[in-house]
């Protein structure tokens, strides 16, 4: 609630701090989506800086980047972010309504996000998503022989 915020994502990540940004996606949809894209762009930059740190200076415990309603501001640059964040000890935790939020950008993005996230949580079983689809993507250790 400030008009002059000074946010340094790199410091937040490396000093194990918390940043909470509430985007007004319902009331000001276009502005919220644009700001979400800017924030993720800045996160990409911070991740690149963390990657340059010696292993002992990377976040410990892991830093969590939780992004609710990510389908509103996802774009094609997310793929590389998911790949690099793992090496930077940053957990990417986007929340979307359906996989279509990623595949609307590209099927490749959906594949990259799924391939670079070990845990997936599904809350709904609707006609567009079947339990079998989630089970097929489960790690081998959970599959029956």
Backbone as a ProteinNet text record, in pm:
[ID]
protein_1_A
[PRIMARY]
XXXXXXXXXXXXXXXXXXXXXXXXXXXXXXXXXXXXXXXXXXXXXXXXXXXXXXXXXXXXXXXXXXXXXXXXXXXXXXXXXXXXXXXXXXXXXXXXXXXXXXXXXXXXXXXXXXXXXXXXXXXXXXXXXXXXXXXXXXXXXXXXX
[TERTIARY]
82.1	0	86.1	185	270.1	273	296.3	304.4	445.6	542.9	682.7	751.3	707.2	770.5	911.3	999.3	1135.6	1157.9	1133.3	1140.6	1262.3	1346.4	1464.4	1449.4	1401	1372.8	1495.7	1611	1733.5	1757.2	1742.1	1760.4	1653.8	1532.3	1424.3	1455.5	1501.9	1533.2	1653.3	1760.9	1884.3	1880.9	1791.9	1781.9	1661.6	1602.2	1491.9	1376.9	1338.8	1228.5	1102.1	994	865.4	818.3	771.1	708.3	569.9	468.7	331.2	276.7	242	185	46.5	-52.7	-190.1	-231.7	-251.3	-290.5	-442.5	-494.5	-640.7	-695	-686.5	-722.7	-870.5	-954.3	-1096.4	-1135.3	-1086.2	-1125.5	-1051.1	-923.9	-841	-761.3	-831.3	-774.1	-651.6	-660.5	-550	-426.6	-446.2	-333.3	-270.7	-352.1	-301.5	-220.4	-271.4	-200.7	-68.2	-68	55.8	157.8	111.7	204	257.3	171.5	216.2	328	315.7	420.2	549.6	539	658.5	725.8	646.7	701.2	773.7	714.5	779	906.2	905.3	1026	1137.7	1102	1201.3	1247.8	1157.1	1195.2	1296	1276.1	1372.8	1510.5	1516.8	1645.4	1708.3	1628	1679.2	1729.4	1658.4	1702.2	1836.7	1854.5	1982.9	2096.9	2070.6	2173.8	2203.3	2099.4	2118.3	2201.1	2178.9	2254.9	2405.3	2443.6	2585.5	2652.7	2572.6	2627.7	2692.2	2791.6	2842.9	2730.3	2737.7	2630.8	2596.8	2696.1	2673.7	2592.7	2586.1	2512.4	2372.6	2339.7	2206	2105.5	1978	1877.3	1878	1880.9	1873.9	1805.9	1683.7	1604.6	1563.4	1504.8	1461.6	1367.8	1377.5	1286.7	1166.2	1048.2	925.8	867.5	845.9	778.8	640.1	541.7	404.6	330.1	265.1	198.3	55.9	-39.5	-179.4	-234.8	-333	-395.6	-291.1	-191.8	-80.9	-126.3	-239.4	-290.3	-319.4	-336.2	-364.7	-242.3	-122.8	-2.8	109.6	77.7	176.9	210.2	337.7	377.1	489.2	536.1	632.8	770	797.9	928.2	935.2	823.9	821.5	901.7	912.6	981.3	1122.7	1199.7	1338.6	1346.6	1252.7	1249.2	1234.3	1145	1125.7	1251	1317.4	1440.1	1550.8	1568.8	1678.2	1651.2	1525.4	1491.1	1530.9	1515.1	1554.5	1700.7	1786.3	1929.8	1961.9	1875.7	1896.3	1835	1783	1720.1	1594.5	1519.6	1394.6	1282.6	1183.3	1069.2	964.2	927.7	823.1	691	594.1	466.7	351.1	328.6	217.3	86.2	-20.2	-153.4	-236	-285.9	-369.1	-496.4	-597.8	-724.9	-718	-651.4	-639.6	-505.2	-465.6	-343.9	-355.1	-476.7	-497.5	-434.9	-417.1	-351.2	-209	-142.4	-7.7	-13.5	-100.3	-103.9	-159.1	-229.5	-273.7	-152.8	-44.5	80.3	147.5	169.3	221.8	221.4	211.4	219.5	358.8	459	595.8	607.2	542.8	546.4	483.2	370.1	305.4	400.8	467.6	562.1	679.9	731.8	844.9	804.3	688.6	642.4	622	555.7	534	664.9	758.8	886.4	978	956.4	1043	975.1	862.2	796	776	834.5	826.6	688.2	633.6	503.6	395	283	166.7	46.7	-36.6	-155.2	-276.2	-372.3	-494.8	-611.2	-692.7	-804.1	-939.3	-949	-1078.3	-1074.6	-1186	-1201.1	-1322.5	-1300	-1405.6	-1393.4	-1487.3	-1479.9	-1349.9	-1290.2	-1168.2	-1043.9	-1058.8	-943.3	-986	-921.8	-951.6	-836.9	-869.6	-767.8	-658	-696	-595.7	-487.9	-525.5	-428.2	-321.9	-361.2	-265.1	-180.7	-242.1	-168.8	-64.2	-93.9	2.1	126.8	113.9	226.9	299.7	252.7	314.4	451.3	542.6	675.7	664.5	763.7	764.7	748	793.7	786.2	643	547.8	409.3	330	390	318.6	329.2	221.3	222	303	361.1	441.3	357.4
-119.9	0	125.7	127	244.3	291.3	419.3	473.3	468.1	442.7	437.5	311.7	195.1	73.8	57.1	7.7	-22.7	-170.2	-251.1	-396	-447.6	-521.6	-583	-733.7	-797.4	-940.2	-1022.6	-984.2	-1057.6	-1059.1	-945.1	-938.5	-1019.5	-1013.8	-1090.2	-1239.5	-1284.1	-1426.2	-1467.4	-1393.2	-1434.4	-1412.7	-1327.2	-1302.9	-1373.7	-1464.8	-1548.2	-1465.1	-1363.1	-1275.7	-1313.7	-1247.8	-1275	-1149.2	-1168.1	-1060.2	-1109.5	-1033.2	-1068.3	-958.1	-993.5	-897.2	-947.1	-869.7	-906.6	-829.8	-904.2	-842.8	-831.4	-714.1	-696.7	-750.4	-883.2	-944.1	-931.2	-914.7	-901.6	-757.4	-663.2	-523.4	-449.3	-479	-409.5	-514.4	-591.9	-709.1	-677.6	-581	-552.5	-503.4	-412.3	-359.9	-469.9	-555.4	-664.6	-763.1	-798.1	-891.4	-833.1	-705.6	-640.2	-636.1	-602.5	-597.1	-736.3	-838.2	-975.6	-1014.7	-974.3	-1004.4	-931	-808.3	-731.9	-797.1	-837.4	-900.9	-1030.8	-1111.7	-1237.2	-1208.2	-1103.9	-1064.1	-1026.7	-952	-917.8	-1041.6	-1136.4	-1261.7	-1337.5	-1338.3	-1403.3	-1342.7	-1209.3	-1142.3	-1182.3	-1182.7	-1220.8	-1365	-1454	-1594	-1601.6	-1523	-1525.9	-1479.9	-1384.2	-1337.4	-1443.2	-1509.6	-1615	-1729	-1760.1	-1867.4	-1840.2	-1714.9	-1679.1	-1691.5	-1707.5	-1717.5	-1854.1	-1859.6	-1991.1	-2071.8	-2201.8	-2288.4	-2258.3	-2226.7	-2200.4	-2072.9	-1984.2	-1858.7	-1862.1	-1972.4	-1985.5	-2011.3	-1982.4	-1993.5	-2129.4	-2122.5	-2242.6	-2205.3	-2244.1	-2340.1	-2282.8	-2368	-2326.3	-2206.7	-2119.2	-2005	-2048.4	-2009.5	-2046.2	-1923.2	-1935	-1830.3	-1882.6	-1842.1	-1886.4	-1781.3	-1825	-1732.1	-1778.8	-1716.5	-1753.1	-1689.5	-1753.9	-1706.5	-1681.6	-1768.8	-1751.4	-1753.4	-1815.4	-1818	-1680	-1583.4	-1446.2	-1376.8	-1418.3	-1346.7	-1438.2	-1563.9	-1656	-1614.3	-1632.7	-1608.1	-1703.6	-1694.6	-1792.3	-1785.7	-1682.1	-1673.1	-1757.5	-1815.1	-1892	-2021	-2080.4	-2208.7	-2204.5	-2111.3	-2098.5	-2069	-1989.7	-1956.1	-2082.2	-2171.9	-2295.5	-2381.8	-2387.2	-2466	-2410.2	-2279.7	-2216.4	-2203.4	-2185.3	-2166.9	-2288.3	-2406.2	-2527	-2520.7	-2482.3	-2473.5	-2363.1	-2262.4	-2150.1	-2178.5	-2299.2	-2340	-2257.4	-2231.2	-2156.4	-2246.9	-2266.9	-2350.9	-2264	-2301.3	-2231	-2300.9	-2225.1	-2282.4	-2201.7	-2217.3	-2145.4	-2219.2	-2145.2	-2204.3	-2159.3	-2256.5	-2228.4	-2310.7	-2268.6	-2341.6	-2470.6	-2464.9	-2583	-2578.9	-2691.7	-2696	-2609.7	-2575.7	-2491	-2353.1	-2309.6	-2181.4	-2181.4	-2295.5	-2306.5	-2339	-2433.4	-2475	-2366.2	-2264.1	-2152.9	-2074.3	-2077.4	-2014.8	-2109.4	-2233.8	-2337.1	-2470.9	-2579	-2712.3	-2734.8	-2671.5	-2683	-2623.8	-2510.1	-2449.1	-2542	-2600.7	-2695.1	-2809.7	-2861.3	-2971.5	-2929	-2809.1	-2759.1	-2739.7	-2680.6	-2657.9	-2791.7	-2885.5	-3016.3	-3091.2	-3076.3	-3146.2	-3089.8	-2965.9	-2901.3	-2879	-2943.7	-2940.5	-3084.4	-3118.4	-3256.1	-3285.7	-3194.3	-3215.1	-3137.1	-3203.2	-3139.3	-3170.9	-3071.7	-3090.6	-3055.2	-3145.6	-3124.7	-3119.9	-3016.3	-3001	-3034.1	-3034.4	-3054	-3173.8	-3240.8	-3347.2	-3311	-3239.4	-3191.8	-3265.3	-3246.4	-3314.7	-3287	-3168	-3136.2	-3197	-3256.9	-3318.7	-3448.5	-3554.1	-3683.7	-3723.6	-3798.9	-3843	-3921.7	-3994.2	-4072.3	-3983	-3862.5	-3771.1	-3732.2	-3704.2	-3670.3	-3789.7	-3907.1	-4028.1	-4063.4	-4037.1	-4066.7	-3981.5	-3864.3	-3774	-3792.9	-3887.4	-3910.9	-3972.8	-3949.8	-4011.4	-4163.4	-4226.7	-4371.7	-4442.5	-4383.7	-4450.9	-4472.6	-4400.4	-4415.6	-4506.9	-4550.8	-4635.9	-4782.3	-4854.3	-4998.1	-5070.6	-5181.8	-5260.6	-5366.3
0	0	0	-84.8	-95.3	-239.6	-256.9	-392.2	-447.9	-363	-406.4	-354.1	-399.1	-347.4	-404.1	-322.7	-365.7	-336.7	-437.5	-421.4	-496.4	-425.1	-485.9	-471.2	-577.1	-570.8	-535.5	-585.8	-555.1	-403.9	-338.4	-193.1	-120	-167.9	-105.7	-112.5	-226.1	-244.7	-159.7	-167.1	-99.2	51.8	98.8	243.6	304.5	226.4	274.2	329.6	254.6	294.9	219.2	251.5	187.7	115.5	-6.2	-81.8	-119.8	-84.9	-119	-208.3	-329.7	-423.7	-459.7	-427.7	-460.5	-585.3	-692.4	-818.6	-824.9	-857.6	-865.7	-997.5	-1014.2	-1142.3	-1175.7	-1077.4	-1106.5	-1137.4	-1058.1	-1074.5	-1184	-1199.4	-1299.4	-1376.5	-1453.4	-1518.4	-1603.4	-1693.4	-1785.2	-1709.7	-1615.6	-1537.7	-1453.5	-1392.3	-1309.5	-1393.3	-1510.3	-1597.4	-1645.2	-1679.8	-1724	-1610.3	-1490.1	-1377	-1343.3	-1353.7	-1330.4	-1425.6	-1551.1	-1649.8	-1617.3	-1570.2	-1531.6	-1411.4	-1313.8	-1194.3	-1227.6	-1314.6	-1355.9	-1434.7	-1514.9	-1587.2	-1489.9	-1385.9	-1283	-1207.3	-1185.5	-1120	-1205.1	-1336.6	-1427	-1411.4	-1401.9	-1383.3	-1250	-1143.2	-1011.6	-1011.8	-1077.8	-1087.8	-1158.6	-1263.4	-1335.7	-1246.2	-1157.9	-1064.5	-958.2	-909.5	-809	-867.8	-994.1	-1058.6	-1060	-1059	-1062.3	-925.6	-820.5	-685.3	-662.5	-573.5	-533.7	-468.5	-477.5	-426.2	-280.9	-200.1	-57.7	-32.7	-131.7	-114.8	-176.9	-241.3	-299.2	-187.2	-210.6	-105	-34.4	97.9	179.7	310.5	332.1	255.1	120	38.7	-93.9	-85.9	-184.2	-193.8	-275.8	-233.9	-306	-374.2	-504	-581.1	-615.1	-537.2	-556.1	-637.5	-744.8	-834.7	-859.6	-791.1	-807.6	-934.9	-991.3	-1115.2	-1223.8	-1229.4	-1323.5	-1469	-1495.4	-1631.9	-1687.6	-1598.9	-1643	-1700.6	-1658.5	-1702.4	-1750.8	-1776.4	-1831.5	-1975.1	-2012.4	-2151.3	-2188.9	-2312.3	-2362.4	-2296.7	-2219.5	-2153.5	-2026	-1983.1	-1859	-1867.5	-1983.4	-1996.6	-1941.9	-1986.1	-1941.7	-1792.3	-1741.8	-1599.4	-1515.3	-1553.6	-1478	-1480.4	-1593.7	-1604.7	-1516	-1517.3	-1445.2	-1294.9	-1257	-1116.1	-1033.5	-1088.8	-1013.7	-975	-1066.7	-1038	-939.3	-931	-839.5	-701.3	-683.1	-556.5	-528	-636.3	-627.2	-677.6	-593.7	-628.8	-697.1	-816.7	-889.7	-858.5	-808.7	-769.8	-829.2	-960.5	-1021.6	-997.3	-988.1	-976.3	-1096.1	-1170.4	-1286.5	-1276.4	-1348.2	-1345.9	-1426.1	-1541.4	-1627.6	-1698.7	-1754.9	-1835.1	-1959.6	-1998	-2115.5	-2096.3	-1970	-1947.2	-2002.3	-1998.3	-2055.5	-2204.1	-2240.5	-2380.4	-2471.7	-2414.9	-2500.8	-2550.5	-2472.4	-2517.2	-2616	-2572.3	-2661.7	-2588.7	-2664.9	-2604.6	-2546.8	-2607.3	-2556.9	-2416.5	-2391.8	-2259.4	-2156.7	-2189.3	-2098.7	-2066.2	-2165.4	-2145.1	-2056.5	-2078	-1999.1	-1853.5	-1831	-1693.7	-1623.5	-1690.3	-1629	-1607.5	-1698.9	-1686.6	-1579.4	-1540.8	-1442.3	-1307.7	-1287.8	-1157.9	-1113	-1001.1	-952.9	-896.5	-818.1	-754.3	-826.7	-845.8	-906.7	-819.5	-796.4	-714.5	-799	-803.2	-879.4	-782	-788.6	-698	-759.2	-889.8	-952.6	-1046.6	-1056.4	-1154.9	-1239.1	-1343.3	-1432.5	-1566	-1654	-1783.5	-1859.3	-1839.6	-1913.3	-1849.6	-1732.3	-1668.4	-1603	-1635.9	-1576.6	-1483.7	-1382.1	-1286.6	-1357.6	-1463.8	-1536.7	-1597.3	-1639.9	-1701.3	-1599.3	-1477.2	-1372.8	-1335.1	-1330.3	-1293.4	-1397.9	-1524.3	-1630.6	-1618.1	-1557.1	-1543.4	-1411.5	-1329.5	-1199.3	-1217.4	-1124.2	-1131.6	-1132.1	-1188.4	-1199.8	-1065.9	-957.4	-827.3	-782.2	-838.8	-798.8	-890.9	-997.5	-1091.4	-1049.6	-1073.8	-1043.9	-1148	-1106.1	-1200.5	-1265.2
[MASK]
+++++++++++++++++++++++++++++++++++++++++++++++++++++++++++++++++++++++++++++++++++++++++++++++++++++++++++++++++++++++++++++++++++++++++++++++++

